[in-house]
Amino acid sequence: MSTDKDTLPGADSRLAQLEQRVDQLETCYKITSLINSELNLGHLLDTIMSVAKKVMNADACSLLLVDEESDELVFQVALSDVGEEIKTMIRLKMGEGIAGTVARTGESLII
């Protein structure tokens, strides 16, 4: 019979870490399956960003792509209360703001 005395120190913490890791691996598996099955790029990007938003427990997230003709960043995916509005209104120049700086330098920023 198991009692609280039989529990190893830190076992609950380790179990929580392992459960979190299993959740992360399940998410990776779902994304991989989706990539292999989804033919619509827009839907694929929306779904991946939705999963990323959930995994990161974020209030909002966005994905910007480079418009090769204008050399500007365009919101492809914007998940927030004003996401659809942002997608139609905002374009960023290379070097403008955080996203523009990251796009120009190719170096990530932790904020």
C-alpha positions as CSV (number, residue, x, y, z in Angstrom):
1,M,0.0,0.0,0.0
2,S,1.3,3.4,-1.0
3,T,1.3,6.4,1.4
4,D,2.5,9.9,1.3
5,K,5.6,8.7,3.1
6,D,6.4,6.4,0.2
7,T,6.5,9.3,-2.3
8,L,9.9,10.3,-3.4
9,P,10.9,14.0,-2.8
10,G,10.3,16.0,-5.9
11,A,8.3,13.2,-7.6
12,D,5.2,15.4,-8.0
13,S,7.3,18.1,-9.7
14,R,9.0,15.6,-11.9
15,L,5.6,14.1,-12.9
16,A,4.3,17.5,-13.8
17,Q,7.3,18.1,-16.0
18,L,6.9,14.8,-17.7
19,E,3.2,15.5,-18.3
20,Q,4.0,18.9,-19.8
21,R,6.7,17.2,-22.1
22,V,4.1,14.7,-23.3
23,D,1.7,17.5,-24.1
24,Q,4.5,19.3,-26.1
25,L,5.3,16.1,-28.0
26,E,1.6,15.5,-28.8
27,T,1.4,19.0,-30.1
28,C,4.5,18.5,-32.3
29,Y,3.0,15.2,-33.6
30,K,-0.3,17.0,-34.5
31,I,1.5,19.8,-36.3
32,T,3.6,17.2,-38.3
33,S,0.5,15.3,-39.2
34,L,-1.2,18.5,-40.3
35,I,1.8,19.6,-42.4
36,N,1.7,16.3,-44.2
37,S,-2.0,16.4,-44.9
38,E,-3.0,20.1,-45.4
39,L,-2.9,21.4,-48.9
40,N,-4.1,24.9,-48.2
41,L,-1.2,27.0,-47.0
42,G,-3.4,29.7,-45.4
43,H,-5.3,27.2,-43.4
44,L,-2.1,25.4,-42.4
45,L,-0.5,28.6,-41.2
46,D,-3.6,29.6,-39.3
47,T,-3.8,26.2,-37.6
48,I,-0.1,26.1,-36.7
49,M,-0.3,29.6,-35.2
50,S,-3.4,28.7,-33.2
51,V,-1.6,25.8,-31.7
52,A,1.5,27.9,-31.0
53,K,-0.7,30.5,-29.3
54,K,-2.3,27.8,-27.1
55,V,1.0,26.1,-26.3
56,M,2.6,29.5,-25.3
57,N,-0.5,30.5,-23.4
58,A,-0.4,33.8,-25.4
59,D,-3.1,36.4,-25.6
60,A,-2.2,37.1,-29.3
61,C,0.2,36.0,-32.0
62,S,1.0,36.8,-35.5
63,L,3.0,35.7,-38.5
64,L,4.4,38.2,-41.0
65,L,5.7,37.2,-44.5
66,V,7.9,39.2,-46.8
67,D,6.1,40.7,-49.8
68,E,8.9,40.3,-52.4
69,E,7.6,43.1,-54.7
70,S,7.5,45.8,-52.0
71,D,10.1,44.4,-49.6
72,E,7.6,44.9,-46.8
73,L,6.3,42.6,-44.1
74,V,2.6,41.7,-44.4
75,F,0.5,40.1,-41.7
76,Q,-0.4,36.6,-43.0
77,V,-1.9,35.4,-39.6
78,A,-3.0,37.7,-36.7
79,L,-4.8,36.0,-33.9
80,S,-6.2,38.5,-31.4
81,D,-9.3,40.5,-30.8
82,V,-8.3,42.8,-33.6
83,G,-6.5,40.2,-35.8
84,E,-8.6,40.6,-38.9
85,E,-8.3,44.4,-38.8
86,I,-4.6,44.2,-38.4
87,K,-4.2,41.9,-41.4
88,T,-5.8,44.4,-43.7
89,M,-4.3,47.6,-42.4
90,I,-0.7,47.2,-41.4
91,R,2.4,46.6,-43.5
92,L,5.9,47.0,-42.0
93,K,9.0,48.2,-43.7
94,M,12.2,46.1,-43.2
95,G,13.9,47.4,-40.1
96,E,10.7,48.9,-38.8
97,G,9.7,47.8,-35.3
98,I,10.6,44.6,-33.7
99,A,9.4,42.3,-36.5
100,G,11.1,44.5,-39.2
101,T,14.3,44.5,-37.3
102,V,14.3,40.7,-36.9
103,A,13.4,40.3,-40.6
104,R,16.2,42.5,-41.7
105,T,18.9,41.1,-39.4
106,G,17.8,37.5,-39.3
107,E,18.5,37.4,-35.6
108,S,15.8,36.6,-33.1
109,L,15.0,38.9,-30.1
110,I,13.8,37.9,-26.7
111,I,11.5,40.5,-25.2
